[in-house]
Amino acid sequence: MAAYEINYLTGDTDTINADGVEYDPDARDYTFVGDSGRGVVALVPVANVRSVVRLPDEDAG
């Protein structure tokens, strides 16, 4: 599982552990998936996101 750092426009950050991330243009959010794409780990609306960065594998929990 990979670790993704979310940087928000407010200056806050979060780290999400997931197998992957996809942008959903209809919902206007980033969908973080686990279990080989079968389960949703987190939904992050794009309106408040500055960046999404995949961290090096050694940072994944």
Backbone as JSON, one array per atom type, in Angstrom:
{
  "sequence": "MAAYEINYLTGDTDTINADGVEYDPDARDYTFVGDSGRGVVALVPVANVRSVVRLPDEDAG",
  "N": [[0.85, -1.17, 0.0], [0.51, 2.23, -0.75], [1.6, 5.51, 0.37], [0.04, 8.64, 0.46], [0.45, 12.11, 0.4], [-1.62, 14.75, 1.2], [-1.94, 18.06, 0.43], [-3.45, 20.88, 1.57], [-5.25, 23.91, 0.66], [-5.42, 25.5, 2.88], [-3.08, 25.14, 4.2], [-2.85, 22.95, 5.79], [-2.04, 19.43, 6.14], [-2.52, 16.0, 5.22], [-2.04, 12.47, 5.51], [-2.67, 9.69, 3.57], [-3.12, 6.25, 3.4], [-3.22, 4.1, 0.73], [-4.02, 1.94, -2.06], [-4.18, 3.15, -4.51], [-5.01, 6.18, -6.37], [-7.61, 8.03, -7.85], [-8.94, 10.48, -10.05], [-12.16, 11.78, -10.02], [-14.07, 13.18, -12.31], [-16.81, 13.77, -12.45], [-17.77, 13.78, -9.8], [-15.96, 15.54, -8.82], [-13.77, 14.97, -7.12], [-10.95, 13.41, -5.43], [-10.54, 10.02, -5.41], [-9.51, 7.67, -3.22], [-8.32, 4.44, -3.25], [-8.37, 1.09, -1.94], [-7.42, -2.37, -1.4], [-6.82, -3.53, -3.99], [-8.27, -1.8, -5.68], [-10.94, -2.26, -5.09], [-12.17, -1.23, -2.82], [-13.18, 1.82, -1.27], [-11.09, 4.11, 0.26], [-10.81, 6.8, 0.96], [-12.4, 9.95, 0.23], [-11.64, 12.93, -1.31], [-12.44, 16.19, -1.72], [-11.75, 18.27, -4.56], [-11.78, 21.03, -4.4], [-10.48, 22.13, -2.19], [-7.87, 21.32, -2.34], [-4.41, 21.59, -2.73], [-2.28, 20.0, -3.61], [-1.56, 16.54, -4.43], [0.57, 14.1, -3.41], [2.48, 11.27, -4.03], [4.18, 9.47, -1.66], [7.56, 8.27, -1.02], [8.05, 4.7, -1.0], [9.07, 3.72, 1.49], [7.92, 5.41, 3.34], [5.32, 4.62, 3.63], [2.75, 3.32, 5.71]],
  "CA": [[0.0, 0.0, 0.0], [1.29, 3.46, -0.86], [1.2, 6.64, 1.2], [-0.17, 9.87, -0.3], [0.34, 13.31, 1.21], [-2.56, 15.72, 0.67], [-1.65, 19.42, 0.87], [-4.67, 21.67, 1.4], [-5.07, 25.35, 0.47], [-5.34, 26.1, 4.21], [-1.76, 24.87, 4.75], [-2.91, 21.66, 6.49], [-1.68, 18.24, 5.37], [-2.97, 14.69, 5.67], [-1.44, 11.34, 4.82], [-3.65, 8.62, 3.35], [-2.57, 5.01, 2.88], [-4.14, 3.52, -0.24], [-3.38, 1.27, -3.19], [-4.16, 4.05, -5.65], [-5.86, 7.35, -6.33], [-8.2, 8.36, -9.14], [-9.72, 11.71, -10.07], [-13.52, 11.58, -10.52], [-14.49, 14.49, -12.82], [-18.23, 13.99, -12.17], [-17.91, 14.12, -8.38], [-14.93, 16.54, -8.54], [-12.99, 14.58, -5.95], [-9.96, 12.36, -5.56], [-11.0, 8.8, -4.77], [-8.4, 6.81, -2.82], [-8.84, 3.07, -3.21], [-7.57, 0.03, -1.34], [-7.81, -3.73, -1.79], [-6.72, -3.67, -5.44], [-9.28, -0.99, -6.35], [-12.32, -2.67, -4.77], [-12.74, -0.52, -1.67], [-12.85, 3.23, -1.16], [-10.42, 4.44, 1.51], [-11.11, 8.2, 1.28], [-12.83, 10.87, -0.82], [-11.1, 14.25, -1.01], [-12.91, 17.17, -2.71], [-10.65, 19.01, -5.17], [-11.9, 22.47, -4.16], [-9.62, 22.55, -1.11], [-6.59, 20.61, -2.45], [-3.31, 22.22, -3.47], [-1.55, 18.93, -4.3], [-1.56, 15.16, -3.95], [1.91, 13.6, -3.7], [2.78, 9.91, -3.57], [5.42, 9.46, -0.89], [8.39, 7.08, -1.27], [7.49, 3.5, -0.38], [9.48, 3.53, 2.88], [7.06, 6.25, 4.2], [4.0, 4.01, 3.74], [2.6, 2.67, 7.0]],
  "C": [[0.9, 1.23, 0.0], [0.77, 4.52, 0.1], [1.12, 7.88, 0.31], [-0.29, 11.03, 0.66], [-0.59, 14.29, 0.49], [-2.21, 17.07, 1.27], [-2.86, 20.28, 0.53], [-4.33, 23.15, 1.23], [-4.92, 26.07, 1.79], [-3.94, 25.95, 4.83], [-1.7, 23.57, 5.53], [-2.47, 20.55, 5.55], [-2.29, 17.01, 6.02], [-2.17, 13.64, 4.92], [-2.48, 10.23, 4.76], [-2.91, 7.43, 2.79], [-3.6, 4.35, 1.99], [-3.35, 2.82, -1.33], [-3.28, 2.18, -4.4], [-5.09, 5.23, -5.45], [-6.34, 7.65, -7.74], [-8.94, 9.68, -9.0], [-11.07, 11.4, -10.69], [-14.04, 12.94, -10.99], [-15.96, 14.79, -12.55], [-18.44, 14.44, -10.72], [-16.95, 15.24, -7.97], [-14.2, 16.24, -7.23], [-11.92, 13.57, -6.34], [-10.48, 11.17, -4.77], [-9.79, 7.92, -4.5], [-8.95, 5.42, -2.6], [-7.84, 2.12, -2.57], [-8.02, -1.31, -1.87], [-7.88, -3.91, -3.3], [-7.85, -2.96, -6.17], [-10.7, -1.31, -5.99], [-12.94, -1.9, -3.63], [-12.29, 0.93, -1.64], [-12.27, 3.52, 0.22], [-10.78, 5.86, 1.94], [-11.58, 8.93, 0.02], [-12.36, 12.26, -0.42], [-11.58, 15.23, -2.08], [-11.76, 18.02, -3.25], [-10.66, 20.49, -4.84], [-10.93, 22.97, -3.09], [-8.21, 21.98, -1.22], [-5.6, 21.41, -3.29], [-2.56, 21.15, -4.25], [-1.78, 17.59, -3.63], [-0.22, 14.58, -4.38], [2.05, 12.18, -3.16], [4.13, 9.95, -2.89], [6.25, 8.22, -1.25], [7.86, 5.9, -0.46], [7.88, 3.31, 1.07], [8.66, 4.39, 3.84], [5.67, 5.66, 4.39], [3.93, 3.22, 5.05], [2.05, 1.34, 6.85]]
}
